[in-house]
Amino acid sequence: MRVLITADLATARRQLQEITQSAGHTVLDSADLGAGALLASAEWEVDAVVVGLFARRPPQQRSAVLVETGIALGRGTPVLLLTREGLLVPALTGVPQIDARLDDPETLALKLELFFQGVYGGVPRRPADKTEISPRQGHLPGGYSDAMELERTVAELFAANGFALVPEPNQTSPRDRPDLAVYAQGHEAELGLVLIEVKQIRSPQWQRRIRDASQELSRHVVRAHAAFGLVVYDGDGLPPQQRTKEPLVVAISLAALKLELEQRQLQDIVRRLRNEAIHGL
């Protein structure tokens, strides 16, 4: 995919360019073209535009950035606006704006990948298992042999019901990220990014396992500015849903999730769980 990177700071432009290139996209750097060249070029064709506004004091470069953004919007090109926290951009009202931090490259890469997935049309880039799963399937095999198998099953369940999986950043270790990150295709703005932690519990101290997972997941949610976190657990004799005291996190058993899936769309289930996580409803 061809992506135009434009920013009001050279350091921000370089960082966004590196992240985008490492994800396998072709980068068109606005620093090489300039607003005038873009205006004069009839061959300027890109699939998406990433705009970064991070300067504390608006430099002269910002006017060129706004011109380039205006051209993209006029041509119907998808635009993502990344800004430092608290920045208001009245000139770009209506453009999707997300707070971002340059000193947190892992989260920045996650936000960019979510945007690119939306531009792709929701086609997940994560390799899918060859086993076919029908939509809304509530009878996936039980008796999971290990935690990785359980994680794969949960990922397939979401992928088969209209959710796209966000690829894991290569530069992070498993401890620095949740097990899964998903979003509902076509409902990204409404439901947002959902972080999922999958736990197979065979211990009598199941409440502690869920509590520890919820605490860690809550930190991931806040750090990534995700919509909420979902702990999906599996084990004999466990309650269908477990209340957590952690902000922005809810926990549900895989059995309860599959049972509810037989009656409702997964998007509706996620919407209910999100409301519980955020508002305690």
Protein Blocks (a to p, Z undefined) as FASTA:
>chain_A
ZZddddfbfklmmmmmmmmmmnopacddfklnommlmmmpmklccfbdcdddfbfbdcfk
lmmmmmmmmmmmmnopacdddddehiacfklgoiacddddfklmklmmmmmmmmmmmmnn
opafbdcdfbdcdehiabbcehifbfklmmmmmmmmmmmnopacddddfkbcfklpcfbd
cddehilmmnopadddddddfbfklmmmmmmmmmmmmmmmmmnopabdcdddddehiafb
dcdfbehiacddfklmmmmmmmpcfklmmmmmmmmmmnoZZ
